[in-house]
Amino acid sequence: MKNIVDQIKAFIKKYHLYAFKDVALFMLILVFFHFLFKIFAREISDSQFYNNSSDWLSQKVYEASRWIMEVLNVKVTAFDQLNIANSVRSRVFYYPENNGYVSVNHSCSGLKQFYQWIVLMLLYPGPWKHKAWFIPMGLVIIHIVNLFRIVGMTYVTIHLPDHWDFIHDYVMRPFFYVVMFALWVWWNEKIYHRVKPAEVRTIHDNKPA
């Protein structure tokens, strides 16, 4: 096994594939989390802690999005609960002109993305003293992006209702991963690889002659 690892390291060094190695590790962690989350989806959805956390975060997303839309004077009506097509929806932004709506349910809370970001940063190498502030900062940014997503989907409901599904599934949802990738690049280039050489030099300097 050690020989295989050494050969991989030698191959990476020979062809200067360090950047590809970092991206591969980033992708591996995200895919690992995604499939793990999918495998245990039933157990997670049955978890009282997860449901309570998701409900609380959904409410915060709803309240903050409602405030933003009031500031921007978006012509929708907010309902804590609304009966739509014989189904009670919670935390709804309703646009009566085309009977369109956005409901901030548990899947819109951003909680899964929070966990994904935490797992990514815990597993990816780097100094823990910097992770202590970088992880919370990333959570705040992901939350702000989620607010942008909710407000953006409300605009789509008003102006582009026929394209709602496409924009929701193929634009707004993947945007989370674009933001995570940008944060990871920031971490990898500006913190991990800048701190690492300094740490290596310190270790060598402290070695006995």
N, C-alpha and C positions, 0 to 999 in steps of 0.2 A: 504493500500500500504506500509506504514511504517513497519507494522508487517512482510510483505513478505520480505522486504529488510533486516530487522533484522534477520529473520530466515536464509536467504541466508548467511549473514555475520557469523552467529553462526555456520552454517554448514561448511563453509570454515575454520573457526578457529578451529573447533573440529577435522577435518581431515587433517589439515595443507595443504590446497589446494591453498595457495597463488600463487605459481608458475603457476598452471593451470588457476587461475583467471586472471593473467597477460597475459598469452598466449591467453586466450579466448577474452580478450579485444582487443589485437593486431589483432586477426583474425576478430573480429567483425568490427573493423574500416576499415580494408582492404576490406572485403566483402561489407560493406556499400558503400565505395567509388566505387568499381567495378560496382555494380548494379546501383548506381546513375549515373555513367559515361555512362553506357549502355542505361539507360532510356532516357537520354538527349543527346545521341550520335548525332542525327540529328542537334539539336540546337548548339551543340559544334562545329560540322564540318562546320556549316554555319557561325560561329562567325569569323569575320574578325580579331579580336585580336588573337584568337587561331591559325588561319591559318598563320598569319604573324609571330607569335612567333615560330610556328612549322617549318615554312620555314627557318627562320633565324637559328634556332638550328640545323636543318638538314644540312644546309650549313656548320656550324661549325664542326659538326660531320664528314662530308665528308672531309673537309680540314685537320682536325687533323688525321683522318684515313689514308688519302693519304700520309701525312708526315711520319707516322709510317711505312707504307708499303714501302716507299722509303728508309727509314733507314734500314729496314729489307730485302730490295732487293726482295720484292715479285714480281713475274713476271706477273703483271697485268697492263692493261692500263686504266688510269682514263679519263673519259669523263664527261664534265659538262652536256651534253645531248647526247643521242645515240638512234637511231631508231632501235628497236628490235621487230621483228615480227609485223611490221606496227604499232608499238606503240612507241611514244617518251618517253624515260625514262630519268630522271634527276639524276645527281650525281651518275655515274655508274663506277664500277670497273669491267673491262671486261677481260675475259681469253679466247683468241681466239682458243686455242687448242681443247677445247670441247664446245665452244660457250656458256660458262657459264658466269654469271654476278651477281653482287650484286648491287642493287640500293638503295641508301639512301633516301627513301621517308619520308613522314611526320610520318608514323607509326614507323620509325626507329630513329626518332629524340630524343626519350627519354622524351619528354615533358609530356606525360601522367604519367610516373613514377615520374617525378619531382613533379607534382601536388599530386600524391598519397603519396609521402614521406612527403610533406608539411602538407597535411590534417592529416596524421597519427600522426605527431609530435605535431600539434596544438591541436588535440583532446586527445592525450594520456597525462596523468598527469605528472607533473614534473616542476621544477623551470624554469621560463621564462628567467632568466639571463643566464642559460646554454643552453636553446633552441636557444638563439640569435646567438650562434656560432655553435651549433651542427647541426641545420637544414642546413645552408650553407655548412658545411663540408660534410654532407650526400649527398647534391646535387652534389658536386665535385666528390665524390666517385662513385655515380651512373653514372655520365657522363663518368668517366674513364672506368667503367664497360661496358658502351655502346660502347666505342671505341674498347675495347677488343672484344666485340661481333661482331662488323663489321669486324674487322681484322680476327677474328676466322672464320666467315662465308665465308670470301674470301679464306682462306686456305681450307675450306671444298669444295668450288667451284672448286678448283684446284685438290685436292687429293681425295675427297670423294663425287663426284657430285651425285652419286646414293642415298646418305643418306642425301642430303641437307634438304629436307622437315622435316625429322624426327629430325635432330639436331637443326634446326631453331625453330620448334614448341615445342619440348619436352626437349631440353637441354638448348639452349641459352635464350629462352624467360622466362622460369621459374627461370633462374639464377638471374634475377633481384630481385625476391622475396627472394631468398636465401640471397642475399646481404642485402636487407632491414631487413630481420629477424636478421642477424648478427649485423647490426647497432642498431636495437631495443634492442637486448640482451645487447649490450654494454651500451646503454642508461639506461636500466632498472636496470642492476646489478651494474654498475660502477658509475652512477650518481644519478638516481632517488632514489633508495633504500639506497644509502649512504648519500645523502643529507637530505632525509626525516627524519631520526631519530634525526639528529642535529637540524632541524627546530622544531621538536616536543619538544625536550629538552628545546630549547630557549623559546618557548611559555610557558611551564610549569614553567621555572625559573622566568619568568616575571610576573606570576600570583601573585596577592596580597595574603598575608597569612591570 
